[in-house]
Amino acid sequence: VMGSLKGNIQGLGKDIVAATLRAAGLLVVDVGVDVPPRVFVDTAISEKAQIIAVSISVEETIPFLKELVELLQNGELIGKIKTVVGGQAVSEQTRREYGIDAYAKDAWDCVKKVKYLLSS
């Protein structure tokens, strides 16, 4: 499941990453832009997704990652649904701070990280 987190209305980067993941043979459910954390989690559950990929291009939306992780924790989904984050507003430090499983610096890095998460 992939989308741009709530407050992010720009979707170009997300679209490029989704296309790259699909080109690598992965199934992508794109939930769009400006997506609340609950929609990511509910969609991941209904689609039986193994990974939630979150695109963040504006810093103001980063705190919504906390809600996403809390929803996964409350649903006892940590470890069952892995998370990856990318975009110009986030970094490896953001990943660590919010307890996200992986950080991808670009589309091809996202493919590598997703494949790694699927195998672990």
C-alpha positions as a Markdown table, in Angstrom:
| # | Residue | x | y | z |
|---|---|---|---|---|
| 1 | Val | 0.0 | 0.0 | 0.0 |
| 2 | Met | 1.5 | 3.3 | -1.0 |
| 3 | Gly | 0.5 | 6.9 | -0.7 |
| 4 | Ser | 1.4 | 10.5 | 0.3 |
| 5 | Leu | 0.7 | 11.2 | 3.9 |
| 6 | Lys | -2.0 | 13.6 | 5.1 |
| 7 | Gly | -1.0 | 17.2 | 4.2 |
| 8 | Asn | 1.0 | 16.1 | 1.2 |
| 9 | Ile | -0.9 | 17.1 | -1.9 |
| 10 | Gln | 1.9 | 16.6 | -4.4 |
| 11 | Gly | 2.0 | 13.1 | -5.9 |
| 12 | Leu | 4.7 | 13.1 | -8.6 |
| 13 | Gly | 7.4 | 11.4 | -6.5 |
| 14 | Lys | 4.9 | 8.9 | -5.2 |
| 15 | Asp | 3.8 | 8.1 | -8.7 |
| 16 | Ile | 7.4 | 7.6 | -9.9 |
| 17 | Val | 8.1 | 5.2 | -7.0 |
| 18 | Ala | 4.8 | 3.3 | -7.6 |
| 19 | Ala | 5.7 | 2.9 | -11.2 |
| 20 | Thr | 9.2 | 1.7 | -10.3 |
| 21 | Leu | 7.9 | -0.8 | -7.8 |
| 22 | Arg | 5.5 | -2.1 | -10.4 |
| 23 | Ala | 8.3 | -2.3 | -13.0 |
| 24 | Ala | 10.1 | -4.5 | -10.5 |
| 25 | Gly | 7.2 | -6.9 | -10.4 |
| 26 | Leu | 5.6 | -5.8 | -7.2 |
| 27 | Leu | 1.9 | -5.3 | -6.7 |
| 28 | Val | 1.1 | -1.7 | -5.6 |
| 29 | Val | -2.2 | -0.4 | -4.2 |
| 30 | Asp | -1.9 | 3.4 | -4.5 |
| 31 | Val | -4.2 | 5.2 | -2.0 |
| 32 | Gly | -3.4 | 8.6 | -3.5 |
| 33 | Val | -2.3 | 11.9 | -1.9 |
| 34 | Asp | -3.3 | 13.7 | 1.4 |
| 35 | Val | -4.0 | 10.3 | 3.0 |
| 36 | Pro | -4.8 | 10.0 | 6.7 |
| 37 | Pro | -2.8 | 7.3 | 8.6 |
| 38 | Arg | -6.0 | 5.3 | 9.3 |
| 39 | Val | -6.6 | 4.8 | 5.5 |
| 40 | Phe | -3.1 | 3.4 | 5.1 |
| 41 | Val | -3.7 | 0.9 | 7.8 |
| 42 | Asp | -7.2 | 0.0 | 6.9 |
| 43 | Thr | -6.2 | -0.5 | 3.2 |
| 44 | Ala | -3.2 | -2.6 | 4.2 |
| 45 | Ile | -5.5 | -4.9 | 6.3 |
| 46 | Ser | -8.2 | -5.2 | 3.6 |
| 47 | Glu | -5.7 | -5.8 | 0.9 |
| 48 | Lys | -3.6 | -8.2 | 3.0 |
| 49 | Ala | -0.6 | -6.0 | 2.3 |
| 50 | Gln | 2.8 | -6.8 | 3.7 |
| 51 | Ile | 4.2 | -3.2 | 3.4 |
| 52 | Ile | 3.0 | 0.4 | 3.8 |
| 53 | Ala | 5.1 | 2.9 | 1.8 |
| 54 | Val | 4.6 | 6.5 | 2.8 |
| 55 | Ser | 5.7 | 9.5 | 0.8 |
| 56 | Ile | 6.4 | 12.7 | 2.6 |
| 57 | Ser | 7.4 | 15.9 | 0.8 |
| 58 | Val | 6.5 | 18.5 | 3.4 |
| 59 | Glu | 7.9 | 18.6 | 6.9 |
| 60 | Glu | 4.6 | 19.6 | 8.5 |
| 61 | Thr | 3.1 | 16.2 | 7.9 |
| 62 | Ile | 5.9 | 14.1 | 9.4 |
| 63 | Pro | 4.2 | 14.0 | 12.9 |
| 64 | Phe | 1.4 | 11.9 | 11.3 |
| 65 | Leu | 3.9 | 9.1 | 11.1 |
| 66 | Lys | 3.4 | 8.7 | 14.9 |
| 67 | Glu | -0.3 | 8.1 | 14.4 |
| 68 | Leu | 0.5 | 5.5 | 11.7 |
| 69 | Val | 2.9 | 3.6 | 13.9 |
| 70 | Glu | 0.4 | 3.8 | 16.9 |
| 71 | Leu | -2.4 | 2.4 | 14.7 |
| 72 | Leu | -0.1 | -0.5 | 13.7 |
| 73 | Gln | 0.9 | -1.1 | 17.4 |
| 74 | Asn | -2.8 | -1.0 | 18.6 |
| 75 | Gly | -3.8 | -3.5 | 15.9 |
| 76 | Glu | -0.9 | -5.7 | 16.8 |
| 77 | Leu | 0.4 | -5.4 | 13.3 |
| 78 | Ile | 4.0 | -4.3 | 14.0 |
| 79 | Gly | 6.2 | -6.9 | 12.2 |
| 80 | Lys | 3.2 | -8.2 | 10.2 |
| 81 | Ile | 2.9 | -5.1 | 8.1 |
| 82 | Lys | 6.3 | -3.4 | 7.5 |
| 83 | Thr | 6.8 | 0.3 | 6.8 |
| 84 | Val | 9.0 | 2.3 | 4.5 |
| 85 | Val | 9.2 | 6.0 | 4.2 |
| 86 | Gly | 10.7 | 8.3 | 1.6 |
| 87 | Gly | 10.4 | 11.8 | 0.2 |
| 88 | Gln | 12.3 | 15.1 | 0.3 |
| 89 | Ala | 11.1 | 15.9 | 3.9 |
| 90 | Val | 12.4 | 12.6 | 5.6 |
| 91 | Ser | 15.6 | 10.9 | 6.3 |
| 92 | Glu | 17.2 | 7.9 | 8.0 |
| 93 | Gln | 16.9 | 9.9 | 11.2 |
| 94 | Thr | 13.2 | 10.3 | 10.7 |
| 95 | Arg | 12.9 | 6.6 | 10.2 |
| 96 | Arg | 14.7 | 5.9 | 13.5 |
| 97 | Glu | 12.8 | 8.6 | 15.4 |
| 98 | Tyr | 9.3 | 7.2 | 14.4 |
| 99 | Gly | 10.1 | 3.5 | 14.4 |
| 100 | Ile | 9.7 | 3.0 | 10.7 |
| 101 | Asp | 11.2 | -0.2 | 9.3 |
| 102 | Ala | 13.1 | 1.4 | 6.3 |
| 103 | Tyr | 14.0 | 4.7 | 4.6 |
| 104 | Ala | 14.3 | 4.9 | 0.9 |
| 105 | Lys | 16.3 | 7.8 | -0.7 |
| 106 | Asp | 14.8 | 7.3 | -4.2 |
| 107 | Ala | 12.7 | 5.0 | -6.3 |
| 108 | Trp | 15.3 | 2.3 | -6.9 |
| 109 | Asp | 16.3 | 2.4 | -3.3 |
| 110 | Cys | 12.7 | 1.8 | -2.4 |
| 111 | Val | 12.6 | -1.3 | -4.6 |
| 112 | Lys | 15.7 | -2.6 | -2.8 |
| 113 | Lys | 14.2 | -1.8 | 0.7 |
| 114 | Val | 10.8 | -3.3 | -0.1 |
| 115 | Lys | 12.4 | -6.5 | -1.5 |
| 116 | Tyr | 14.5 | -6.8 | 1.7 |
| 117 | Leu | 11.5 | -6.2 | 3.9 |
| 118 | Leu | 9.6 | -8.9 | 2.1 |
| 119 | Ser | 12.4 | -11.4 | 2.6 |
| 120 | Ser | 12.9 | -10.7 | 6.3 |
